[in-house]
Amino acid sequence: MASVLPKDKRQLRSCMLCSLVKNSYQFRQNGCENCEDLLRMRGRPGAVADCTSPIFDGIVALTNPAESWVARYNHIEKFVPGIYASYVSGRLPPDIVDRLERNGIIYHPRDGTADE
């Protein structure tokens, strides 16, 4: 779990797909441990900027997501242990949403709004 915890409180960002919170350097170095196969952020600063947001509210620290009712409530019970945002401002770009749909994944924005 130590590898996904933010090492520095500066430049924190949250993944717009799973809401994992790390600093921008960690996203550039490792991508998102939950979404890397889909979002391909590792080593791509532009993808980090497109797929993460510096604006988020509330945080949840999970050590055992599969056993946590908080994780189930936030639909993050299948993700790696770490720090997660309750709400993430922003939306993934349309081309990434299209890629997700081609992979059979329905994107639900984590900003508390529903798609129209």
C-alpha positions in Angstrom: 0.0 0.0 0.0 2.9 2.4 0.6 3.5 2.8 -3.1 0.1 4.3 -3.7 0.0 6.7 -0.7 0.9 10.3 -1.5 4.5 11.0 -0.6 3.9 14.7 -0.5 0.8 16.8 0.1 1.7 19.2 -2.7 0.2 18.8 -6.1 -2.3 16.2 -5.1 -4.6 14.9 -7.9 -7.4 12.4 -8.1 -8.0 10.0 -10.9 -11.3 10.9 -12.7 -12.1 7.2 -13.3 -11.5 5.6 -9.9 -10.8 8.6 -7.6 -7.4 7.4 -6.3 -5.5 10.3 -4.8 -1.7 10.6 -5.4 0.6 13.5 -6.2 1.2 14.4 -9.9 4.8 12.9 -9.8 3.4 9.5 -8.7 0.8 9.5 -11.5 3.5 10.3 -14.0 5.9 7.6 -12.6 3.4 4.8 -12.0 0.1 5.8 -13.6 -3.0 4.8 -11.8 -2.8 1.4 -10.1 -6.5 0.8 -10.8 -6.8 2.2 -14.3 -3.4 2.1 -16.0 -4.5 -0.5 -18.6 -7.3 1.9 -19.6 -6.0 5.4 -19.1 -2.3 4.8 -19.9 -0.9 7.7 -17.7 2.5 6.2 -16.8 5.2 8.5 -18.4 2.6 10.7 -20.1 2.2 14.1 -18.4 -0.6 15.1 -20.9 -2.6 12.0 -20.0 -2.1 12.7 -16.3 -3.5 16.3 -16.8 -6.4 14.9 -18.8 -7.4 12.0 -16.6 -6.8 13.5 -13.1 -8.1 16.5 -11.3 -6.5 18.7 -8.6 -10.0 19.6 -7.5 -11.7 17.0 -5.2 -13.6 16.9 -2.0 -13.4 14.5 0.9 -11.0 11.7 1.3 -11.3 8.1 2.4 -8.3 6.0 3.5 -8.8 2.3 2.7 -6.6 -0.5 3.9 -8.9 -3.4 3.0 -11.4 -2.2 0.3 -13.0 -5.6 -0.1 -14.1 -5.6 3.5 -15.2 -1.9 3.8 -18.8 -0.8 3.7 -17.4 2.7 2.9 -15.7 1.3 -0.2 -18.9 -0.5 -1.3 -20.9 2.7 -0.8 -18.3 4.6 -3.0 -18.0 1.8 -5.6 -14.3 1.4 -4.9 -14.3 -2.0 -3.2 -12.4 -3.7 -6.0 -9.6 -1.2 -6.1 -6.1 -1.2 -4.5 -5.8 0.0 -0.9 -5.0 3.8 -0.8 -6.5 7.2 -0.4 -9.6 8.0 -2.4 -11.6 11.2 -3.0 -15.3 11.3 -2.3 -16.0 13.6 -5.3 -13.7 14.5 -8.2 -14.3 17.7 -10.2 -14.0 17.3 -14.0 -14.7 14.7 -16.6 -12.6 12.5 -18.8 -12.1 13.7 -22.4 -14.6 12.3 -25.0 -11.9 10.2 -26.8 -11.1 8.4 -23.5 -14.8 7.9 -22.7 -15.1 6.3 -26.2 -12.2 4.0 -25.5 -13.7 2.9 -22.2 -17.0 2.2 -23.9 -15.2 0.1 -26.6 -13.8 -1.9 -23.7 -17.3 -2.4 -22.2 -16.8 0.1 -19.4 -19.5 2.7 -18.6 -18.0 5.9 -17.3 -19.7 7.4 -14.3 -18.3 10.8 -13.5 -17.2 11.1 -9.9 -18.3 14.7 -9.5 -21.8 13.8 -8.1 -23.6 14.6 -11.4 -25.3 12.1 -13.8 -24.8 12.0 -17.5 -27.6 13.7 -19.4 
